[in-house]
Amino acid sequence: MSDFRPLIAPSILSADFARLADEVAAVAGADWLHVDVMDGHFVPNLTIGLPVVQAILPVTDIPVDCHLMIEDPDRWAIGYAEAGAYNVTVHVEAARDPVKLAANLRAAGARAGLSIKPGTPLEPHIETLRHYDTLLVMSVEPGFGGQSFIADVLDKVRAARRLVDTGHLRVLVEIDGGINADTIEQAAEAGVDCFVAGSAVYGADEPAHAVEALRELAGTSAHRAG
C-alpha cells in the first residue's frame, strides 16, 4: 500500500439542497461526489433523482458517484450513466439481473458499482462482483444520513480486500455510512479504498479542509495496516 491514496467522496445528502451548486463547490479537491438517490420504496426515504443529477454534472469537475437506493434499477440506472455519472451503484438486493445491468452501465459510459446492505453477506455475490468495478459496503442501514457506524461490516471489507489483493476480484472497495474522524481509521485498516462521508464533511466549518483531514487519517491508517 505504499502508493495508496484514499479516495474521499463527500455525500451531498448532508448538504444544503437550497444551495446545492455552492455546496458542491465547497468540496473542491474531493475525489468523488457521492449522490444518494432514494425512491421511498427500496428505502423509507425520498431524496433526489435524475434531473438533479443532470443539474449537478455541468457545475463540477469532480467525478459523480451515484448510489441508487431504488427499486427496479435495471430500468432506471442506465439514465444516470448516460447523463455522465462516473460511477453508478445499484443494490444487489434490488437488481433483477445484476450481471446484465453491469454490462449495460459500462456500455453507457459509467463504472458499475454493486452495493450490499449491512445484513447482506458477501459470499453469494462474489461471482457477480467479477462483472463490477466497485463494491459499496453499507456500514449503516440505507435510507438516512447521520446514522452510527456498524463495525461488524468490516469483516466483509476484509474479505473483499483479500479477494482483490489475491487477484480474485478487481473492484474498488467503497464504504458508506457513519464515516468520520473516529471511524475512518478502522475502515482504512480493513482495506477500504473510497470513503463516503456526509455530515463529517458538510458539518464542518470548512468542508474542503475536512476532506483533506479525512484523507490524511485514512492514508496513515492504511499505511500502518499495509
WOJO-V568111 format. One record per run of one state. SS is the DSSP state (2 for helix, 1 for strand, 0 for the rest). FROM is the first residue (numbers start at 1). TO is the last residue. Records with the same first field share a line. If there is no record, write none. Layout:
SS->FROM-TO + FROM-TO
This chain:
0->1-6 + 15-16 + 26-31 + 40-45 + 47-49 + 58-62 + 70-72 + 84-86 + 92-97 + 108-110 + 117-122 + 130-133 + 139-150 + 166-171 + 177-183 + 191-193 + 198-198 + 203-206 + 226-226
1->7-11 + 32-39 + 46-46 + 63-69 + 87-91 + 111-116 + 134-138 + 172-176 + 194-197
2->12-14 + 17-25 + 50-57 + 73-83 + 98-107 + 123-129 + 151-165 + 184-190 + 199-202 + 207-225
